[in-house]
C-alpha cells in the first residue's frame, strides 16, 4: 500500500536521495519573517531538487516572501506569477468538492500556502 511507500526526512538526511513526489514543508510563520536554516541556499537547493516528477511546497507565503532570503522571495513570486499559489481555504474548498462534502465557509481567510508543482 501507499503507507509503506511514504518516507519522511529532514533536508539534511535527504541529501543524495530522490523520490517521485516530494512534499516540502516550510514550517515557519511569524511577523518578523525569520525562516531559520531554510534561508541557507544549499539546504533550500536540496529541498527543492529531490522530486523526480512533482514537488509540493507548503508554507506561509508572507513569511517566506518577507524573509531576508532572495531565493525564497523569488520562489513565492514565481509561484504567484504562474498561478500555483493557493490559500489554505482554496485547498480546503477543493477537497470538500472532490470528496462531496459540500461547501466550506470561513470568517477569517487562511494564510496563503505555497503549492508549487514541477513536472519533467
Buried (B, 14 or more C-beta within 10 A) or exposed (E): EEEEEEEEBEBEEBBEEEBEEBBBEBEBBEEEBEBEEBBBEEBBEBBBEBBEEBBBBBBBBBBBBBBEBEBBBEBBEEBBEEEBBBBBBBBBBEEEEEEEEEEEEEEEEEBBBBBBBBEE
